[in-house]
Amino acid sequence: MNKIILLVALFSVNVSGYAKTCFDCSPFYWGISGSFGATKYNDAYAKDGGSFIGRLSLEVQYALNDLAHLGLESGIQNGNSMRLNIPKYDLDILGGEPVHVAIKPIFDVLGTLKLTPFDSGFFGYVKGGVAYRHLQVDRNEVNDVTQITPELQAGVGFGFTDNSYLFMGYQRMFGKAVNYQVNPILMKGHIENIPSQNSLLLGLSVLF
């Protein structure tokens, strides 16, 4: 009887150890990242385009090997309120008042690649995908704009534990010139595009 109990105990220890090892060796990693920094919008009046930025994202990574991880990330970040840089002549047609807009919170989906070329905690990363962006105008005679635009991020980081790391990177949300036009007959203004945006980010990621 004692031999049976001993065999069961040894079997339980081996199974639990095997399960832990398999979990630790899984090529998939889930993670959450938070970052903050500064951003600059094109086509903004004076210094209105400069703003602080905060970003939160969820990600899943697949370890191809010890040097390369592929992944998918989805995030949200705050927008900005600003005046557009529009020639005075065009503004005067609709009363001369500046066009105030609000860039609403931005949602994105990105493919990711993380490379660790050296046997150290340092790594580089690049991310690319699309962002859902919405520009809202505070005047009824000027239209709102919703667009899905390309996005690119690139940067470097350092892992200070097995499952957490700091990173610093550059983010660009591509856009085009606002191309504000006025119809003097209908007394309507038209915004064609959401301007591009450039940001610097500093953040922390934790993997599970």
Secondary structure in CASP SS format (residue, H / E / C, confidence):
PFRMAT SS
TARGET T0000
AUTHOR 0000-0000-0000
METHOD secondary structure of the structure
MODEL  1
M C 1.00
N H 1.00
K H 1.00
I H 1.00
I H 1.00
L H 1.00
L H 1.00
V H 1.00
A H 1.00
L H 1.00
F H 1.00
S H 1.00
V H 1.00
N H 1.00
V H 1.00
S H 1.00
G H 1.00
Y H 1.00
A H 1.00
K H 1.00
T H 1.00
C H 1.00
F H 1.00
D H 1.00
C C 1.00
S C 1.00
P C 1.00
F E 1.00
Y E 1.00
W E 1.00
G E 1.00
I E 1.00
S E 1.00
G E 1.00
S E 1.00
F E 1.00
G E 1.00
A E 1.00
T E 1.00
K E 1.00
Y E 1.00
N C 1.00
D C 1.00
A E 1.00
Y C 1.00
A C 1.00
K C 1.00
D C 1.00
G C 1.00
G E 1.00
S E 1.00
F E 1.00
I E 1.00
G E 1.00
R E 1.00
L E 1.00
S E 1.00
L E 1.00
E E 1.00
V E 1.00
Q E 1.00
Y E 1.00
A E 1.00
L C 1.00
N C 1.00
D C 1.00
L C 1.00
A E 1.00
H E 1.00
L E 1.00
G E 1.00
L E 1.00
E E 1.00
S E 1.00
G E 1.00
I E 1.00
Q E 1.00
N C 1.00
G C 1.00
N E 1.00
S E 1.00
M E 1.00
R E 1.00
L E 1.00
N C 1.00
I C 1.00
P C 1.00
K H 1.00
Y H 1.00
D H 1.00
L H 1.00
D H 1.00
I H 1.00
L C 1.00
G C 1.00
G C 1.00
E C 1.00
P C 1.00
V C 1.00
H E 1.00
V E 1.00
A E 1.00
I E 1.00
K C 1.00
P C 1.00
I E 1.00
F E 1.00
D E 1.00
V E 1.00
L E 1.00
G E 1.00
T E 1.00
L E 1.00
K E 1.00
L E 1.00
T C 1.00
P C 1.00
F C 1.00
D C 1.00
S C 1.00
G C 1.00
F E 1.00
F E 1.00
G E 1.00
Y E 1.00
V E 1.00
K E 1.00
G E 1.00
G E 1.00
V E 1.00
A E 1.00
Y E 1.00
R E 1.00
H E 1.00
L E 1.00
Q E 1.00
V E 1.00
D C 1.00
R C 1.00
N C 1.00
E C 1.00
V E 1.00
N C 1.00
D C 1.00
V E 1.00
T E 1.00
Q E 1.00
I E 1.00
T E 1.00
P E 1.00
E E 1.00
L E 1.00
Q E 1.00
A E 1.00
G E 1.00
V E 1.00
G E 1.00
F E 1.00
G E 1.00
F C 1.00
T C 1.00
D C 1.00
N C 1.00
S E 1.00
Y E 1.00
L E 1.00
F E 1.00
M E 1.00
G E 1.00
Y E 1.00
Q E 1.00
R E 1.00
M E 1.00
F C 1.00
G C 1.00
K C 1.00
A C 1.00
V C 1.00
N C 1.00
Y C 1.00
Q E 1.00
V E 1.00
N E 1.00
P C 1.00
I C 1.00
L C 1.00
M C 1.00
K E 1.00
G E 1.00
H E 1.00
I C 1.00
E C 1.00
N C 1.00
I C 1.00
P C 1.00
S C 1.00
Q E 1.00
N E 1.00
S E 1.00
L E 1.00
L E 1.00
L E 1.00
G E 1.00
L E 1.00
S E 1.00
V E 1.00
L E 1.00
F C 1.00
END
